Amino acid sequence: MKFTKMEGLGNDYVYVNAFDEEIEEKELPELAQKISDRHFGVGGDGLVVIARSDRADFKMKMLNSDGSEAEMCGNAVRCVAKYVYEKGLTDRTELEIETLAGIIKPTILPDGQIRVDMGEPILSGKDIPSHIDKELVVGEKIEINGRWIAFTLVSMGNPHAVTFVDAMDFDIAAIGPRVEAHRLFPNRVNTEFVEIAARDEVKMRVWERGAGETMACGTGACAAVVAACLNDLTDRVVKVHLLGGDLSVHWDEVSNRVFMTGPARFVFEGEYNG
């Protein structure tokens, strides 16, 4: 099976072109686990399959490194846009990509960066989904490892719990899995740890559901900015510093839509025989 390794700010996935490769749907969870292994496989945060769509220009099917399917990934959708354009599957720079989170609209900019219309954030507790029946979940607290953590819930098509910290020097592996699997979140949750640097600048680490800590998370960066605005900690145009680099996020006040701009890069190509 031919594959392409791509990354967006270090959030790396193995991409397979289903126009050329035949993959059985039932085999995808096991394939994602094996191909994502950094010792015995290609290595990555998961597997992304690029396929035909009846509703959009292309379809993106994404699986985490543990084999679970994710609704969306902002870094991956930028890579998909770059892939289909650079590989000649389309000559359009404004695209529609079908995901489990709906139709996502990336635009390839003249400088090579990719701007993505991520849609409107979902803020209702039940719709995140969570077991918190509130229209807006801000400052809710849960007990993790004997300490109380306040968080704000945002869904960008996938669920996020955003918590604000004073500094980034903490053991994320001691906290992230406990929040991810907390009983409040029926589908588990991604967790963002955000340090406010200025009204237009934040730092962020992320514990991704099904993958652990990753270098970056596009939907997480968008959720972090929405949460920061809801807590009046930032303005609506914010640079987000992640371990793998920077994203620009704009929560538009008029349309209520979130726009994310960042890079996507080819790493290498090969054939997988696992």
C-alpha positions in Angstrom: 0.0 0.0 0.0 1.4 3.4 -1.0 1.3 6.1 1.6 2.3 9.7 2.1 3.6 11.0 5.5 2.5 14.7 6.1 2.6 17.0 9.1 1.0 20.2 10.2 3.0 21.8 13.0 4.3 18.3 14.0 0.9 16.8 14.1 1.8 14.0 11.8 -0.4 11.4 10.1 -0.1 8.7 7.4 -2.2 9.6 4.4 -3.6 7.1 2.0 -5.2 7.9 -1.3 -8.3 5.7 -1.6 -8.6 6.8 -5.3 -5.6 4.5 -6.0 -5.6 2.1 -3.0 -8.3 -0.4 -2.0 -8.8 -0.6 1.7 -11.5 -2.6 3.5 -13.5 -0.4 5.9 -13.4 -3.1 8.6 -9.6 -3.2 8.5 -9.0 0.5 9.1 -8.9 0.4 13.0 -6.2 -2.3 13.1 -4.3 -0.7 10.2 -4.3 2.7 12.0 -2.8 1.1 15.1 -0.1 -0.8 13.2 0.9 1.9 10.7 1.0 4.6 13.4 3.5 2.7 15.6 6.7 4.7 15.6 8.8 1.5 16.1 7.2 -1.1 14.0 5.1 0.9 11.5 5.5 4.2 9.6 4.8 6.3 12.7 2.3 9.0 13.3 -0.5 10.4 15.3 -3.0 8.4 13.2 -4.2 7.4 9.7 -6.1 9.6 7.3 -7.8 8.2 4.2 -8.6 10.6 1.3 -11.6 9.3 -0.6 -14.5 10.3 -3.0 -17.5 12.2 -1.6 -21.0 12.5 -2.7 -21.4 15.7 -0.8 -18.1 17.6 -1.2 -15.0 17.7 -3.3 -13.3 15.0 -1.2 -13.9 13.0 1.9 -11.5 12.7 4.9 -11.7 9.7 7.1 -9.4 10.0 10.2 -8.4 7.4 12.8 -6.3 8.0 15.9 -3.2 5.9 16.7 -5.3 3.7 19.0 -7.7 2.8 16.1 -10.6 5.0 17.2 -12.2 7.2 14.6 -12.2 11.0 15.1 -14.7 13.5 13.8 -12.2 16.0 12.6 -8.6 17.3 12.8 -7.7 20.9 11.8 -4.1 20.0 11.0 -5.1 17.0 9.0 -7.6 18.9 6.9 -4.9 21.4 5.9 -2.7 18.5 4.8 -5.6 16.9 2.8 -6.1 20.2 1.0 -2.4 20.5 0.2 -2.3 16.8 -0.9 -5.2 16.9 -3.4 -4.0 20.2 -4.9 -0.3 19.2 -5.2 -1.1 15.7 -6.4 -3.3 17.1 -9.2 -6.6 15.7 -7.9 -8.0 19.2 -8.2 -6.9 22.5 -9.6 -9.1 24.5 -7.2 -7.7 26.4 -4.3 -11.0 26.7 -2.5 -12.2 23.3 -1.4 -14.9 21.5 0.5 -13.9 18.4 2.5 -16.4 16.0 4.0 -15.7 14.9 7.6 -17.7 13.4 10.4 -18.0 17.0 11.7 -19.6 18.2 8.5 -18.3 20.0 5.5 -15.0 21.8 6.2 -13.8 24.5 3.8 -10.0 25.0 3.4 -8.5 27.6 1.1 -4.9 27.4 -0.2 -3.4 30.9 0.0 -0.8 32.3 -2.4 2.0 32.0 0.3 1.3 28.3 0.7 -0.5 28.6 4.0 -3.9 27.1 4.3 -6.9 29.0 5.8 -9.7 26.8 7.0 -13.3 27.8 7.8 -13.8 25.6 10.8 -17.5 26.5 11.2 -19.3 27.7 14.3 -18.3 26.5 17.7 -20.8 24.4 19.7 -21.1 25.6 23.3 -24.1 23.7 24.7 -23.0 21.1 27.3 -25.1 18.3 26.0 -24.1 18.9 22.4 -20.3 18.8 23.2 -21.3 16.0 24.2 -21.1 16.0 28.0 -23.4 15.2 30.9 -23.5 18.9 31.9 -26.9 20.3 31.1 -25.9 24.0 30.6 -26.1 26.2 27.5 -22.6 27.5 28.3 -20.0 25.5 30.3 -17.5 28.0 31.6 -15.5 27.5 34.8 -16.9 24.1 35.5 -14.7 22.1 37.9 -13.6 18.5 38.2 -11.3 16.8 40.6 -8.2 15.3 39.1 -5.5 13.7 41.2 -6.7 15.5 44.3 -6.9 19.0 42.8 -9.7 20.9 41.3 -9.4 21.9 37.6 -11.7 24.5 36.0 -12.5 24.1 32.4 -14.5 25.5 29.5 -16.2 23.2 27.0 -16.2 23.8 23.3 -16.9 21.5 20.4 -15.4 22.2 16.9 -17.1 19.1 15.6 -15.1 17.2 18.2 -15.1 17.8 22.0 -12.6 19.9 23.9 -12.1 20.8 27.5 -10.0 23.9 27.8 -8.2 24.8 31.1 -6.0 27.8 31.7 -2.7 27.4 33.5 0.0 29.8 34.7 2.9 27.9 33.1 3.6 24.9 30.8 5.9 23.1 33.1 3.6 20.3 34.3 3.2 16.5 33.8 0.5 16.4 31.1 0.5 12.6 31.1 -0.7 12.7 34.7 -3.7 14.9 34.0 -4.6 14.4 30.3 -5.8 10.8 30.4 -7.9 11.4 33.5 -9.7 14.3 31.9 -10.1 12.4 28.6 -11.8 9.5 30.3 -13.8 11.4 32.9 -17.4 10.2 33.4 -18.7 13.6 32.3 -17.7 12.9 28.7 -19.5 10.0 27.0 -17.3 10.1 23.9 -14.1 11.1 25.8 -12.6 14.6 25.3 -9.6 16.4 24.0 -7.9 18.6 26.7 -6.1 21.9 26.0 -3.9 23.6 28.6 -3.6 27.3 27.7 -1.2 29.9 29.1 -2.3 33.5 28.3 0.7 35.6 27.0 -1.3 38.7 25.8 -4.7 39.6 24.4 -3.6 38.3 21.0 -1.2 35.5 22.0 -1.4 32.3 23.9 0.7 29.1 24.5 -0.9 25.7 24.4 -0.3 22.0 25.0 -2.8 19.4 24.1 -3.7 15.9 25.2 -5.6 14.4 22.2 -8.3 11.8 22.7 -6.9 8.5 21.4 -3.4 9.8 20.7 -1.9 11.3 23.8 0.1 14.5 23.8 0.7 15.7 20.2 2.8 18.6 18.8 -0.3 20.5 17.7 -4.1 20.3 17.4 -5.9 22.6 15.0 -9.4 22.1 16.4 -7.9 22.4 19.8 -6.3 25.7 19.0 -9.7 27.0 17.7 -11.4 25.7 20.9 -8.8 27.4 23.0 -9.4 30.8 21.4 -13.1 30.5 21.7 -12.7 29.5 25.4 -10.3 32.4 26.1 -12.8 34.8 24.5 -15.6 33.4 26.6 -13.5 34.0 29.7 -12.5 37.5 28.5 -8.8 36.6 28.5 -8.1 37.4 24.8 -9.5 39.2 21.8 -10.9 37.3 18.8 -7.7 37.2 16.6 -5.1 35.2 18.4 -1.7 33.6 17.6 -1.5 30.2 19.2 2.0 28.9 20.0 2.0 25.1 20.0 4.9 22.7 20.5 5.2 22.3 16.7 4.7 25.9 15.7 2.1 28.7 15.4 -1.4 28.9 14.2 -3.5 32.0 13.6 -7.1 31.7 14.8 -9.9 34.2 14.2 -13.3 33.8 15.8 -15.4 36.2 13.6 -17.9 38.2 15.6 -20.3 38.7 12.7 -20.5 35.2 11.2 -19.7 33.4 14.5 -17.4 31.1 12.4 -13.8 30.2 13.4 -11.0 30.6 10.9 -7.7 28.9 11.3 -4.5 29.6 9.2 -1.4 27.5 9.2 1.1 25.3 7.3 1.0 21.8 5.9 4.1 19.9 4.7 5.0 16.7 2.8 7.5 14.6 4.8 8.1 11.5 2.7 6.4 8.8 0.7 6.7 5.0 0.6 5.1 1.6 0.5 3.7 -0.2 3.6 4.0 -3.9 3.8 2.7 -4.6 7.3 
